[in-house]
C-alpha cells in the first residue's frame, strides 16, 4: 500500500514481518525502551491488547508481529502522533487488527468497557513536573514529562480496564521504583515480574521492566539483569535477539 509522507516524516524498517513505521524526528521517535518492553511482554493469539500512550504506534505493531493478538488498540492523546500511527497501521495492512484511538489516558476508563483487555502495555512519561522543560506543549516534552498524565493515572486506568488475571506491562526508570510498586499494589495490579536494564555491565541500571497481574497473589520474580552494550556501539546477543537481527 502507498501511504503519503508529510513534511519531515520518514519510513523506518522494524525488522519484524517486513513492517515499517512512519516517524518524524522533529517531533518524537520511538526508543529502545519501547522495543525492550515488547521483548519483556507476552501475549496470546486470543488476547485483546491495549497500549496506553501509543505515540506513533510502535508497541501495537511490534506486539502484533510477535504474538498475533486477536486485536490491538493504541490510545494516544496527540492527534499528530495518532495520525502517523494510523497511517503506519494501514501501510502494514493491519487495519483489521489494530485500532488507533485519539484520547486521554486519564479518561481511558470511560473510553473502553471495564475489564475488557487481557493485556495492557505502557511506556509512559518518566519525568516528574517541570524539570528540564523548555516548551511544555512540544510533543517531545509531552512524551517525556508528566504533563498530561501521571504515573498514578496510568496505573489506575489500567486496573479498571484489565480483566481479572490480566497482565500489565510497563517500562520506567528505576529511581521511581518504590512509587511504582506502591501504586501497583494500591490498585491491585500485583507486581509479578521485574527486570532491570543496564547500559553496560559496570553501570547503574537506567530502565526497569515490570509486569503486574490484576488481582494476583503477592509473589514477584526478579529476572536476571539485561545488559544493552558489551562494548561501545556493540549490543549484547540478548539485545540483538530482542530487535530481531
C-alpha positions as CSV (number, residue, x, y, z in Angstrom):
1,X,0.0,0.0,0.0
2,X,1.2,3.5,-0.8
3,X,1.0,6.0,2.1
4,X,1.8,9.7,1.7
5,X,4.5,11.1,4.0
6,X,4.1,14.6,5.4
7,X,6.9,17.2,5.9
8,X,9.9,15.8,7.8
9,X,8.4,12.3,8.1
10,X,10.4,9.2,7.3
11,X,9.9,5.4,6.9
12,X,11.8,3.1,9.3
13,X,12.2,-0.6,9.0
14,X,11.2,-2.6,12.1
15,X,13.0,-5.9,11.3
16,X,9.7,-7.8,12.0
17,X,7.5,-9.3,9.3
18,X,8.6,-6.6,6.9
19,X,6.7,-4.0,8.9
20,X,7.6,-0.3,8.7
21,X,6.7,2.7,10.8
22,X,6.3,6.4,10.0
23,X,8.2,8.8,12.2
24,X,9.0,12.5,12.4
25,X,12.4,13.0,14.1
26,X,11.5,16.7,14.7
27,X,8.6,15.5,16.9
28,X,9.3,12.2,18.6
29,X,10.8,8.8,17.6
30,X,10.4,5.6,19.5
31,X,13.4,4.5,21.5
32,X,14.9,1.3,22.8
33,X,12.6,1.3,25.8
34,X,9.6,0.6,23.6
35,X,11.4,-2.3,21.9
36,X,12.6,-3.8,25.2
37,X,9.0,-3.5,26.6
38,X,7.7,-5.6,23.7
39,X,10.5,-8.1,24.3
40,X,9.6,-8.3,28.0
41,X,5.9,-8.5,27.5
42,X,4.0,-11.6,26.5
43,X,0.5,-12.2,25.0
44,X,-1.6,-15.0,23.4
45,X,-3.3,-15.1,20.0
46,X,-6.7,-14.8,21.6
47,X,-5.8,-11.7,23.6
48,X,-7.2,-8.2,23.3
49,X,-4.4,-5.7,24.0
50,X,-4.3,-2.0,24.8
51,X,-1.3,0.2,24.6
52,X,-1.7,3.4,26.6
53,X,0.1,6.5,25.2
54,X,0.9,4.7,22.0
55,X,2.7,7.6,20.3
56,X,3.2,6.6,16.6
57,X,2.0,3.0,17.3
58,X,5.3,1.2,17.7
59,X,4.2,-1.1,20.5
60,X,0.9,-2.4,19.0
61,X,2.7,-3.0,15.7
62,X,5.6,-4.9,17.3
63,X,3.3,-6.8,19.6
64,X,1.2,-7.9,16.6
65,X,4.3,-9.1,14.9
66,X,5.5,-11.1,17.9
67,X,2.2,-12.5,19.2
68,X,-0.5,-12.1,16.5
69,X,-3.0,-11.0,19.2
70,X,-6.7,-11.1,18.2
71,X,-7.0,-7.3,18.4
72,X,-4.8,-4.4,19.5
73,X,-5.7,-0.8,20.4
74,X,-3.4,2.1,20.7
75,X,-4.6,5.1,22.8
76,X,-2.9,8.5,22.0
77,X,-3.8,12.0,23.1
78,X,-1.7,13.9,20.5
79,X,-3.6,13.8,17.2
80,X,-0.5,14.3,15.1
81,X,1.1,11.2,16.6
82,X,-2.2,9.2,16.3
83,X,-2.4,10.2,12.6
84,X,1.1,8.8,12.0
85,X,0.2,5.6,13.9
86,X,-3.0,5.1,11.8
87,X,-1.0,5.6,8.5
88,X,1.6,3.1,9.7
89,X,-1.1,0.6,10.6
90,X,-2.6,1.0,7.1
91,X,0.9,0.8,5.5
92,X,1.4,-2.6,7.1
93,X,-2.0,-3.9,6.2
94,X,-3.1,-4.1,9.8
95,X,-6.3,-2.1,9.7
96,X,-8.4,-5.1,10.7
97,X,-6.1,-5.9,13.7
98,X,-5.1,-2.6,15.1
99,X,-7.2,0.5,16.1
100,X,-5.7,3.8,17.0
101,X,-7.9,5.9,19.2
102,X,-7.3,9.6,19.9
103,X,-8.0,10.1,23.6
104,X,-6.7,10.9,27.1
105,X,-5.2,8.2,29.3
106,X,-7.0,9.8,32.3
107,X,-10.3,9.1,30.6
108,X,-9.4,5.6,29.4
109,X,-11.9,4.0,31.8
110,X,-14.7,5.9,30.1
111,X,-13.5,5.3,26.6
112,X,-13.5,1.5,26.8
113,X,-15.6,-1.0,28.8
114,X,-14.4,-2.0,32.2
115,X,-12.3,-5.2,32.4
116,X,-12.2,-5.5,28.6
117,X,-8.5,-6.2,27.9
118,X,-6.3,-9.2,28.5
119,X,-3.1,-7.2,28.3
120,X,-2.2,-3.6,28.7
121,X,1.2,-2.1,27.8
122,X,2.5,1.4,28.6
123,X,5.7,3.3,28.0
124,X,4.7,6.4,30.0
125,X,6.4,9.8,30.6
126,X,9.2,9.2,33.1
127,X,9.9,12.7,34.4
128,X,8.0,14.5,37.1
129,X,7.0,18.1,37.0
130,X,8.7,20.9,35.0
131,X,12.4,19.7,35.4
132,X,14.3,20.5,32.2
133,X,11.2,21.7,30.3
134,X,11.6,24.4,27.7
135,X,8.3,24.1,25.9
136,X,5.6,22.2,27.8
137,X,3.4,22.0,24.7
138,X,6.1,20.3,22.5
139,X,5.4,16.7,21.5
140,X,8.8,15.5,22.9
141,X,8.0,17.2,26.2
142,X,4.6,15.6,26.5
143,X,6.1,12.2,25.7
144,X,8.9,12.5,28.4
145,X,7.3,14.5,31.2
146,X,4.2,14.0,33.3
147,X,2.4,17.0,31.7
148,X,-0.9,15.4,30.5
149,X,-1.0,12.3,32.8
150,X,0.8,11.0,35.9
151,X,2.1,7.6,36.9
152,X,-1.0,7.1,39.1
153,X,-3.3,7.9,36.2
154,X,-1.7,5.2,34.1
155,X,-1.9,2.5,36.8
156,X,-5.4,3.5,38.0
157,X,-6.8,3.3,34.5
158,X,-5.0,0.1,33.6
159,X,-6.5,-1.5,36.7
160,X,-10.0,-0.5,35.6
161,X,-9.6,-1.9,32.0
162,X,-7.8,-5.2,32.7
163,X,-9.8,-8.4,33.1
164,X,-9.2,-10.2,36.4
165,X,-5.9,-12.1,36.0
166,X,-5.0,-9.8,33.1
167,X,-1.4,-8.6,32.6
168,X,0.0,-5.1,32.8
169,X,3.5,-4.4,31.3
170,X,5.4,-1.1,31.8
171,X,8.9,0.3,31.3
172,X,10.0,3.1,33.5
173,X,13.0,4.5,35.4
174,X,14.5,2.8,38.5
175,X,14.5,6.0,40.5
176,X,10.7,5.7,40.7
177,X,10.6,2.1,41.5
178,X,9.3,2.5,45.1
179,X,6.5,4.7,43.9
180,X,5.6,2.3,41.1
181,X,5.4,-0.7,43.4
182,X,3.3,1.2,45.9
183,X,0.8,2.3,43.3
184,X,0.6,-1.1,41.6
185,X,-0.2,-2.7,44.9
186,X,-2.7,0.0,45.8
187,X,-4.7,-0.5,42.6
188,X,-4.5,-4.3,42.9
189,X,-2.1,-4.7,40.0
190,X,0.1,-7.1,41.9
191,X,3.8,-6.8,40.8
192,X,4.8,-10.3,39.5
193,X,8.0,-9.8,37.4
194,X,10.8,-7.3,37.2
195,X,13.9,-6.9,35.1
196,X,16.5,-4.1,35.4
197,X,18.2,-2.9,32.3
198,X,21.9,-1.7,32.4
199,X,23.6,0.2,29.6
200,X,26.9,-1.6,30.5
201,X,27.6,-4.4,32.9
202,X,29.5,-1.9,35.2
203,X,27.0,0.9,35.1
204,X,23.9,1.6,37.1
205,X,20.5,0.5,35.6
206,X,18.7,3.1,33.6
207,X,15.4,1.3,32.9
208,X,13.1,-1.2,34.7
209,X,10.6,-3.5,33.1
210,X,7.6,-4.6,35.1
211,X,4.7,-7.0,34.9
212,X,1.7,-6.9,37.2
213,X,-1.4,-9.1,37.3
214,X,-4.8,-7.7,38.2
215,X,-5.8,-9.4,41.4
216,X,-2.7,-11.5,41.6
217,X,-1.2,-13.0,44.7
218,X,1.9,-11.4,46.3
219,X,5.0,-13.1,44.8
220,X,7.4,-11.4,42.4
221,X,10.2,-12.9,40.2
222,X,13.3,-10.7,39.6
223,X,14.8,-11.8,36.3
224,X,18.5,-11.7,35.5
225,X,19.8,-8.2,34.5
226,X,19.5,-7.2,30.9
227,X,22.8,-5.6,29.6
228,X,22.5,-3.4,26.5
229,X,26.1,-3.0,25.3
230,X,29.0,-5.4,25.5
231,X,31.3,-2.6,24.2
232,X,30.6,0.9,22.8
233,X,28.3,0.6,19.8
234,X,28.0,-3.2,20.1
235,X,24.9,-4.7,21.5
236,X,24.9,-7.9,23.6
237,X,23.4,-11.0,22.0
238,X,20.2,-10.6,24.1
239,X,19.6,-7.2,22.6
240,X,20.2,-8.4,19.0
241,X,17.7,-11.1,19.7
242,X,15.0,-8.7,21.0
243,X,15.5,-6.5,18.0
244,X,15.2,-9.5,15.7
245,X,18.6,-9.0,14.0
